[in-house]
Amino acid sequence: MSIRDVALRAGVSVGTVSNVLNRPGEVSAESALKVQQAIDALGYVRNEAARKLRAGVSTTVGFVVLDGQNPFFYDVMRGAEDEATRNGIAILYGNTDENPVRERMYLDLFEEHQVRGLLIAPHGDVQSRLERLRARGIPAVLIDRHSGSGRFSSVSSDNIEGGRLAVEHLIATGRTRIAFVGGSFEIRQVTDRLAGARVAAENAAGVTLEVIATSAMSVAEGVAAGERLLQRPLRERPDALFAANDLLALGLLQSLVGDGTLRVPREIAIIGFDDIAFAGAAAVPLSSMRQPSTIIGKTGLRLLLEEASDPELIARQTVFHPELVVRRSTEPAD
């Protein structure tokens, strides 16, 4: 159904229908009534998205998510969606699943759709690609990643601080043989959390820190890492694990507790990162570094809309401090 059909039904011009929809003050009461009766009779609904696109203002933004299965990113998306709804904006989501090929595909797709702006939790270095989008009038805000260059606005937590606090907590409970579990190391959050962990270990006498690499930040990879640990002789096992996110930590907990040969936290402590909802409900409640996930999403969407309205705004970096949440998985060693 188009406005031509409405105009034919009402016996007026297409221009009159357009004025009733967009500039009703310029139309006589009689013409406006005819048009409204025709709209009601035909069930016409105007294509608001097309109208905004013709006017150069899209009603959608894109959100490229690093891992849509991670509850942390789900909460970030909910925060962004709440802010978008408040502003009459719809969000199109694309989950890259930590895959750079899928990431490029979604960036191309959102560029083709001429979204109003883009939120992105990137896998690797996407600055040149985001520069291209900005040249086409599509601003971008980094989510869960600090903009090292300062060229783009970003909303993140201080991952280096979070890594340091996590390992300092493990050391304070009496642990000295600590392992960092995480990957891939193309993800900036992983390298930053590891950097913070190294600072804490280097500042403590007698503490060692090894790295157990994983190919992804998933429960399955955590389980696999735990199984590899169980194959080691007892004297070669760490007495504490710092997982790069809660999904890895829950996988580690699942494999170690399920096997029964290592007791958590008596023989090995585990701490994660993000403090997702499942952390406190684990078989052994999981200590974690909490991020303000929904606030990160809301803040990112707010910055994006401001930049879409004023391209001359200077890029802003919003950094939140993670909070240590202590539960039973890191109770002091005997």
N, C-alpha and C positions, 0 to 999 in steps of 0.2 A: 504494500500500500504506500503510495507516494502523495506529496502535496498536490500533484496534478489531479489525482482522484478526488481529493478533498475539494479542490477548487471547482471541479466539474459538478460535484454533488451540491455545492453551496451556490453555484451560479455566479462565482466571482473569479477574479484573476488569480494566477499563481502568486503574484506579488502581494495581493491582499492577504492571502493565507500566510505568506511569509511574515508580513507585518504583524498579523495577529499573534503568531508564535514568538516573534522576536521584539517587536516594537508596538505593543497593543495600544499605546497612547496615540498612535498616528491613524487609527482606524475608527470609523464611526461605530456606535453601539449596535446599529442594525446589522452592519457587515460582520462585526465580531460575533454576534449571535448566530448568524447563518453559518459561519465557519465552525463555531463550536458545536452546533447541532450536527453538521456534517462529520466532524471528527468523532463525535459520540456514536453516530449511526454506523460509521465505517470501522470503528475500533482502531483508528489510526494512532500510531505511536511513532514520534519522530526519532530519527537516528541521531542521538545526541553525540555519539562518538565521532560520526562522520562530520557533523556540524563543527565540532571543536577542532577536528583535524584540518578542515578547510580554513578555519580561522587561525591555524597555526598553533593551537593549544590542545595537546592530547590529554585525555582523561585517564591515561594509564601510565604506570611506571613499571620497569622491569626489575626483577630481583634475582640475581644469579647466586645460588646457594652452594656452598662447598660440599655439604653432606646433608641432604634432606631427611635422612633417617636418624640423624643425631638430634635428640630432644632439645639440646641447646639451641640449634638453629631453628627448630620449630618454635621455640619461645621467642626468638628474635623476630621471626616472621610474624608472629601474632602481635608483637609490639608495633611493628611497621604497619600491619594491616589495620590495627586500631586507629593509628594516626592518619592513615590514608582514608579510612571511612569517614573520619571527622572532617576531612577536607574534600569529600566527594570524589576521591581518586580510587581507581581499581589497580590491583597489583597482579602482574603476570609473573609466575615463578618458573625458574629453570634450575633443576638439580644437576650439578656437574658430577657428583659422586667422585670427587677428587680426580677427575679425568680432564686433562687440558684440551683434548679434542672436543669433548662435549661443551667445555667452557667456550671455546671459539664458536661453536655452532649456535649457542644461545646469544652470544654477543652479536653475531650476524643477524639472527632472527629479530632481536629487539631493535637493532638499527633499521632493519627493513620495515618494522611496524612503527617507526618514528615515535617511540615512547617519549614521554615528557622528561624522563630522567632514568638513571640506572643506579640501583644499589647492588654492590657486588662483594661477596666474600671470596677473593680470588685464590686460585691454586698456586700460581707462580707470578711472574712479572707481567703485568698487563698494561703498564703505563702507556706504551705507544698506541695500543689499541684504544684505550680510553681517550687519548689525545685526539684520535680520529673521530670518535663519537662527539667530543666536545666541539670540534670544528664544524660538525653538522648541527650544532645547537642542542645536543643531548648531554647534560651534565652528569657526572657520576660521583658517588660517595662510597668509599671503601668501608666495609663492615667487618669487624673483628680483625682488622689489620691497620696498623699505623702507616700513614703515608710517609715513607722515608724521605721522598723528594720534596714534600710539602706542596706539590702541584695540585693535589686533590684533597678535598675534605675527607676526614675519616672519623670513625667511631670505634673505639676498641678498649680493651683492658690492658693494663701494663703487664704483659706476659713475662717480661724479665723479672719484675718484682714478684709476680706470682710464683715463678719457678724457684726463686730464692727463698721465699717464705715457706714453700712446701718442704724443701730440703732442710731448712733450718728447724722446722717443726720435727722432722724425722730425727735429726741429730739430737734435739732436746729430749727425745724419748729414749735415747741411749743407743741409737743405731749408728753404725760406723761403715758398714759395707752396703752402699746404696747403689741401686741401678735405675737409670732413666729408661723408660720403655716408650717408644714412639716413632713415628714416621708417617709419610715420607718427609725427608728433610728439604723438599722443595716448598713445603708449607711454612710460611714465616712464623706462624704461631708456635710450631714445634721447635724451630731453632731458637726462638726467643726464650721459651720455657727451659730449654736445655741450657742456654747461656746463664740464666738465673740460677739454675741448679748448680752449675759449675762454680759460680761465685761463692755460693754457700759452702760447698765442699772444700774449696781452696782456702777458705777463711777458718776452717775448723781442723785442728790437729788430729791426725790419725784417721781421718775420714777419706774413703775412696769412693769414686763415682765411675761406674761403667755405663756404657750405652748399649741397650738391646734394641736394635732397629726392627721396625715393622713396616710392611708395605702399605698399610692403611691404618686409619684410626677407628677400628671397629671392634665389636665384641669378639668376633671370630679370630681376629689377629691377636687380641689379648689372650684368648684361650690357647692359641698356638704358641705364644711366647711363654705362657705358664707351663705348658707341656715340655718345652725345651729346658726350662729351669729345673723341672723335676728329674730330668735325665742326668743332671750334674751330680757329682759326689756332694755329700752334705757340706763338707768344709769349703766347697767352691761356690756355694749359693750365697746371694746377698741376704742381708737381714732386713732390707726395706726396699720397696719399689715405689718410684714416682712415675705414674702413668701420665702421658701427655694429654689425655682427656678421660672422662669418666667411663666411656664405652670400653676403652682398653682396660681400665682398672677393674670394671665389672667382669670382663673376660678373664683377667688374671685371677680374680677372686673365685670365679666359677671353677677354673681348672685346679687351683691349689686346694680349695676347701673340698671340692668333689673328690680329689684323690685321697685326702685324709692324712698324707704323710707330713705335710707342713701345716702347722696350726697358725691361723691368723687371729690376733696379732702377736701371739706369744713368741713364735719363731720367725715370723716375717710380717712386717707392717706394709700397708698399701695406702697410698693417697692418690686421688685423681685430680681432675681439673674441670670446672664448669659448674659442679654441684647441680646436676640434673635431678629431676624429681625421683628417679629410681635409686639415687645414691643412698638416701636414708632408709630405703626399704630393702636393701640387699640382705642376704643371709647373715653377713657380718656388716652392719651399717658402715658405709664408706666415708672416710674423711675426704674432703675435697676443697679446692680453691673456688669460691663462688664468684661468678660474673653476673652483673645485672642485665640479664638477657633481654627482657622485654623493654627495658629502658634504652638499651643499645639500639633496638629496632625502631622505637619511637623517635629517638634523637636523630638517627640516620635519615629517616623519612622527612623529618622536619627540616634538616639541613638541605636535603635534596630539593624540596619544594621552594625554599628560599633562593637557592641558586638558579632554579629554573625561572623564577620571577625576576631575578637580577643577576645576569651573567657576570657583572663586574665585581661581585662579592669576592673578597679574598678567602682562599681556602682555609678552613678551620680544622684543627685536630682536637678531638674530644677524647680524653683518656680517663677511664675509670680505674679505681684501685680495687683489685680482687680481695676477697675476704676469706680468711682461713676458717673453715668449718670443721671442727674436730668431732669425730665419732669413734666407734669402737675399733675400727680397723687400724688405728695408730695408737692404741693404748701403750703406755711405757713397757719396754721389755723387762723381763724378770732380772 
